[in-house]
Amino acid sequence: MSAASDDRQDDEPAYRWPIPPAGGWTADDLDRIPGLPPHTELIDGSLVFMSPQTRFHSRTMRLLDNALLAQAPEHLDVDREMTVKLDPKNRPEPDVVVFLVDAVTGPDQTWYRPEDILLAVEVVSDDSRERDREVKPRKYAAAGVPHFWRVEQDEDKGFPVVYVYELDPATKFYGLTGIFHDRLKVSLPFDIEIDLTAINRRGNGS
């Protein structure tokens, strides 16, 4: 590397990490803090940054997004990586959400309300394991999101394994209703069938 390029690097200002205010950040702050990395979440008033995405994570999101969009009824829609403002201190970003079409406010929208979400999906990665298995589903349930899927990678085949949960409205906790290998087939929140072995194929996974 030349001395000139070294000088240019020395002249670049160092990135200043945002300093949280007393009491922590709020959900609205997430749209105002400059220079945040993509897909930053807010959990209990703290910023959570994402690690680089794996191929399994990316392909699984694409498979589920395409399949859900192809099978969803007209009053529902599907998005990837949109935040949900659960409360003033929590604004997580599910990997995939199924939501009411009426919840759309325009092209600059950055979040949904929990009452607009029918299904939240989290694809587990190494750095998010505890959040995706414990913290985030507990918060989605408390906010009233009726359906939650946790997706893990099968260690032998490398295919997605989908853990399907349904909210008990009386307790505000999720109950496990099924674990799906190779093919997912459920009737809630609508009729869905997905070939999980199609993760590396082009198409909608149905």
NORQUIFEN-V25195 format. One record per residue. SS is DSSP state (H for helix, E for strand, C for the rest). PHI is phi in whole degrees, -180 to 180 (* if undefined). PSI is psi as a letter, one per 40 degrees, with the letter a starting at -180 (NA if undefined). Layout:
ss: (SS | SS)
phi: (PHI | PHI)
psi: (PSI | PSI)
This chain:
ss: (C | C | H | H | H | H | H | H | H | H | H | C | C | C | C | C | C | C | C | C | C | C | C | C | C | C | H | H | H | H | H | C | C | C | C | C | C | C | C | C | E | E | E | C | C | E | E | E | C | C | C | C | C | C | H | H | H | H | H | H | H | H | H | H | H | H | H | H | H | H | H | C | C | C | C | E | E | E | E | E | E | E | E | E | E | E | E | C | C | E | E | E | E | E | E | E | E | E | E | E | H | H | H | C | C | C | C | C | C | C | E | E | E | H | H | H | E | E | E | E | E | E | E | C | C | H | H | H | H | H | H | H | H | H | H | H | H | H | H | H | H | H | C | C | C | C | E | E | E | E | E | E | E | C | C | C | C | C | C | E | E | E | E | E | E | E | E | E | C | C | C | C | E | E | E | E | E | E | E | E | E | C | E | E | E | E | C | C | C | C | C | E | E | E | E | H | H | H | H | H | C | C | C | C | C | C)
phi: (* | -76 | -63 | -64 | -69 | -61 | -64 | -65 | -65 | -65 | -78 | -71 | -66 | -70 | -69 | -101 | -66 | -62 | -95 | -68 | -73 | -58 | 91 | 88 | -74 | -113 | -58 | -69 | -62 | -61 | -86 | -113 | -74 | -74 | 75 | -70 | -63 | -57 | 66 | -69 | -111 | -120 | -126 | 53 | 80 | -113 | -78 | -122 | -101 | -92 | -79 | -55 | -78 | -85 | -64 | -59 | -62 | -65 | -67 | -66 | -60 | -64 | -59 | -69 | -59 | -64 | -68 | -64 | -65 | -70 | -107 | -70 | -67 | -62 | -84 | -119 | -140 | -135 | -135 | -106 | 54 | -114 | -75 | -124 | -84 | -72 | -166 | -60 | -113 | -137 | -142 | -75 | -121 | -60 | -69 | -141 | -132 | -107 | -140 | -73 | -56 | -65 | -78 | -74 | -108 | 149 | -68 | -94 | -62 | -122 | -155 | -119 | -87 | -62 | -70 | -91 | -97 | -95 | -144 | -114 | -123 | -121 | -96 | -74 | -125 | -59 | -83 | -114 | -56 | -67 | -63 | -74 | -89 | -126 | -68 | -69 | -61 | -63 | -74 | -60 | -64 | -61 | -85 | 92 | -69 | -73 | -134 | -140 | -117 | -109 | -116 | -118 | -92 | -68 | -69 | -85 | -97 | 81 | -87 | -69 | -117 | -109 | -98 | -104 | -124 | -129 | -77 | -89 | -64 | -75 | -99 | 59 | -125 | -86 | -113 | -73 | -110 | 177 | -124 | -119 | -109 | 67 | -141 | -102 | -143 | -138 | -109 | -129 | -74 | -159 | -67 | -134 | -139 | -135 | -81 | -73 | -77 | -87 | -55 | -104 | -101 | -85 | 133 | -95 | 79 | -89)
psi: (h | i | d | d | d | d | d | d | d | d | e | h | i | i | h | h | h | h | h | i | i | h | e | i | i | i | d | d | d | d | e | e | h | i | e | i | i | i | f | h | i | h | h | f | e | i | h | h | i | i | i | i | h | i | d | d | d | d | d | d | d | d | d | d | d | d | d | d | d | d | e | i | i | d | e | i | i | h | i | h | f | h | i | h | g | d | i | e | e | h | g | i | g | i | d | i | i | h | i | h | d | e | e | h | e | i | e | e | h | e | i | i | i | d | e | e | h | d | h | h | h | h | h | h | i | d | e | e | d | d | d | d | d | d | d | d | d | d | d | d | d | d | e | e | h | d | i | h | h | h | h | i | h | h | d | d | d | e | i | i | h | h | h | h | i | i | h | h | d | d | e | f | i | i | h | h | e | i | h | h | i | d | h | h | h | i | e | i | e | i | h | h | h | h | h | e | e | e | d | e | i | i | a | e | e | NA)
